[in-house]
Amino acid sequence: MYRIGVVGPRTSVERMISMAEGFGEDVEFVPYPYAEFQETRQIVSKHEHDVNVWLFSGKLPYMIAKKVLDSDEHLVYTQHTEASLYKCFLNMAFYQGSIMDEVSIDELMDNELNETLEQLRLPLGKVYVKTYDVETNADDLFHFHLDLWNKRKIKGAITYFEGVYQKLKTAGVPVYWYTPSRLEISQTLRVLAEKVKTFYFKDTQIGVKIIDIESFDKIKQQAKRPYDLQFLELELKKTLIRLCDQLDGSLMEKGNGRYVIFSTRGAIERGIGLVKEAVEQLALHAETLVAAGIGYGETVFSAEVNALLAIQQSKEKSSRDIIIVQEDGTVIESVGEEELVYSNLMNDDKVLHRLKQANVSFKTYNKMVALIKTIGWTSFTTSDLAAHLGLEERNTRRIVASLSNVGLFEYIGEKSLSTRGRPSKMYRLS
């Protein structure tokens, strides 16, 4: 059962849930209405582990939740488009008998209200705008509209907030609530459906994590007493069992400092921060390097094969970053940080032929291309590549020169250095 937390003003929450009927028996929509949008912080913090995905009535509560959770992977919000604002003006024209030429509007800081109003091509008079953000007090917005009304500067108001709308209505101000249309909500629900399918796919995939405590034989030899090694293994297993509990996984001890955790892809991805913390704790306990590789697959066997590939690549890096190998051969390095994503596969025969001529593996080439595109380099030096990939500069120069000779990289000139020494050669992707 997938639980989707719906956050927003009560009227909006009820409307979205009513439109989501027939979404599927395996999906439950849980209402989390608020009186003030600042309550979003408490809602997502308190119920973070009670729902699989959050659905927000607008961008403002979404922005707050993203800040609290440090990620937007499990967040979806209803996008307010020009249609919602045009609906307000149509209601104004209908109920007031004419297009109001003096109006106050509150809008999110990053919205493009001017462009929206220009597209109306109506002879609007003075439009008073008040921008808001996650720190805005709703009472300030209420008084912004009310003061303009009391000074007879406006003939009506448009607000994003249900609470402000209700207060202005009680105060006798002609006010219209800037809410998403049914079409916009339907589109959001379609996006949500795709996201739920993705999460379901991830939660049905197997995730295998292999952890290697390096130089374990040396640790055994250095143990002063037989019990020292047993105490160390108890500390290591305590950390690993705690991680298994958090990932809903199971632990298998392979011996000689190697441990395997079986879980699901979704659980591992959601708990990748916990994985990193556990690896750091293991390294502190053992006082040695710890390599970690994660593999995903449709079966336990394929996931374990990918995890073995990942641990092998982790050991090749001096920093021992956590490496992930996905079911399609995609490799992810520096997991949870500035990730480098590239493929372990190559299906372009022309490129493969050139790589054979250059005597460079397609894995190395894919990794270099991924780095160049991720950082956005229009040109680069061998020093740049070596520093970011943790390679020896001499070997990197050989690889880049070979790739340049077969036309995969292009030599474009030299870069003079401020210090003494030869200028660096500059390259770019062909």
C-alpha positions, 0 to 999 in steps of 0.5 A: 500500500502506497500512502500519499500525504496531501498537504494544503488548505482544507478545501484544496486538500479535499478537492484534490483527494476527491479528484483522485478517486479511482487512482488504484486500490493499492494507493491511499491518500492521507489528508494533512490540511493546515490553517497556515502554510508555515505548518508544513514544516511540522507536518512533513517532519512529524509524518516523514516516515508515515507516507511514501510521497507528498502531494502539495496544493501549491509551490509554497508548501512544496518549497518549505518541505524541500528545505526540511527534507533536503530532497524533492524526490518524493515531492509533487506539487500542483502548478498554478498556471496562467489559466488559474489567474485568468479564471479569477479575472473572469469571475471578477468580470462576471460578478462585478459586471466589468473587468476591474481596472484596479486590483491587488494581487499577492504572488510567489517571488519567482512567478512571472506575473507581468508576462501573464497580465500582458497576455490578457491584453486587457486595459487594466489600470493600477495593479498592486503586487505583493510578493511572498516567500516561505517566511511571509506572514499571512496576516501581512498579506491580509493587511496589504489587501485590506489597507488598499481597499480601505484607501479606495485604491482597489476595487478587488483583490486576488490571493493565493491563500485560503485564510487571507481569502476568508478574512478579506471576504468577512471584511467585505472586500471583493476577493477571488481565490487563486486556486488551480483548475481541474485541468491543472490538478489532473495533470499533477495527478498524472505526474504523481501516478508516474512517480508512484510507478517509478517507486513501485518499480524500485521497491520491487527491484533487489538491492544488494550492498557489499561491504569490505573491511580492507586489510582484515588479515592484517587486523587479525595479526595485530590483535594483541589478545584473541578477544580483541578481534571478537570485540571488534567484530561485535562492534562492526556487526552492531553497526551493520545490524542497525543499518539492516534494521533501517533498510528493512534488510538482512545481513549475511557474513561472508567472512574475512571482513566481507558483509552483504546486506540484501534489501530493495532498491527503494529502501537503499536509495531512501537510506543512502545517507544512513549507508554512508554514515554506517561505512564511516563508522565501520572505518573508525571502528576498524581503523582501516579503509572500507569499500562499499558497492551497491548493485540493483537487479531484477533477481538476487543473482543479477543484483549481487553480480552488479554489487561485485562490480561496484565493490571492485570499482570502489577499491580502485578509488583511493577515496573508497567512494560508495559505487552503485551499479544499476540493472542496466549497467549505469554506474554512479560514483560519489553517491549522495554528493556531486554524483558522476553517472556513466554507463558500463556499456557501449553499443556504438560500433564506430566509437568502439572501433576508435577506442580499440585503435586508441587502446582505451577502455570504453568504461574510461572513455564513458567516465571522462565524457560523463565528467566533462558533461556533468561539470559543463566544460567546453574545454579542459586539460589533462590536469583537470581530468586527472584531479577530478577522476583521481587518476595519475596525470601521466596516464591521463595524458597518454589516454587523452592523447590517444583519444585525440589521435582517433578523433574522440577528443580534439586538441584546441590549443594551449593554456599558459600557466602563471607559474613556471613550466610548459603550457597545458594543452587544451582539449574538447569533446569532438 
